[in-house]
Structure formats: C-alpha cells, structure tokens
Amino acid sequence: MMENPLLIVEEEEYSVVARLIALGRQKTYVTIDDILHFFPEAEQDVVQLEEAFAALLSAGV
C-alpha cells in the first residue's frame, strides 16, 4: 500500500515544528534565527510559519 504524499509532507512539517518546540523548551525561548533555521523559505509559505508560531505559543515557548 502506498502512503499518501500529503500525509508524508504533513508528517515532515510536524517533525520540524516538534524539533523547533523541543529547542524552545530546552532554551525556554526561540529566536528568529532559530525559526529561519528550521523554515529557511518561510517567506514563501506564510501559512506554515503562522502554524509554527501558533504551535510555539501553544507549547508555552
């Protein structure tokens, strides 16, 4: 059975957000440079960036 390509992309995005949250929890904050490290093309996908910010806020970072 073949995996749904959209689910693979969502899982990859989730893992990036999860790693960013883990970094933020470790440091108790994240910088813009941290965010751009995980999302180097953030300007091209503003929705993804907004979701990352929302996840960080929800995680208390």
BELTAVEN-V889625 format. One record per residue. RES is the residue in one letter. SS is DSSP state (H for helix, E for strand, C for the rest). D_LAST is the distance of its C-alpha to the last C-alpha in whole Angstrom. Layout:
BEGIN
res=<RES | RES>
ss=<SS | SS>
d_last=<D_LAST | D_LAST>
END
This chain:
BEGIN
res=<M | M | E | N | P | L | L | I | V | E | E | E | E | Y | S | V | V | A | R | L | I | A | L | G | R | Q | K | T | Y | V | T | I | D | D | I | L | H | F | F | P | E | A | E | Q | D | V | V | Q | L | E | E | A | F | A | A | L | L | S | A | G | V>
ss=<C | C | C | C | H | H | H | H | H | H | H | H | H | H | H | H | H | H | H | H | H | H | H | H | H | H | H | C | C | C | C | H | H | H | H | H | H | H | C | C | C | H | H | H | C | H | H | H | H | H | H | H | H | H | H | H | H | H | C | C | C>
d_last=<38 | 36 | 33 | 31 | 30 | 28 | 26 | 26 | 24 | 22 | 21 | 21 | 18 | 16 | 16 | 15 | 12 | 12 | 12 | 10 | 7 | 9 | 9 | 6 | 6 | 10 | 9 | 6 | 6 | 7 | 11 | 13 | 15 | 12 | 12 | 16 | 17 | 15 | 17 | 20 | 22 | 19 | 22 | 24 | 22 | 20 | 19 | 17 | 15 | 14 | 14 | 11 | 9 | 10 | 9 | 5 | 6 | 8 | 6 | 4 | 0>
END
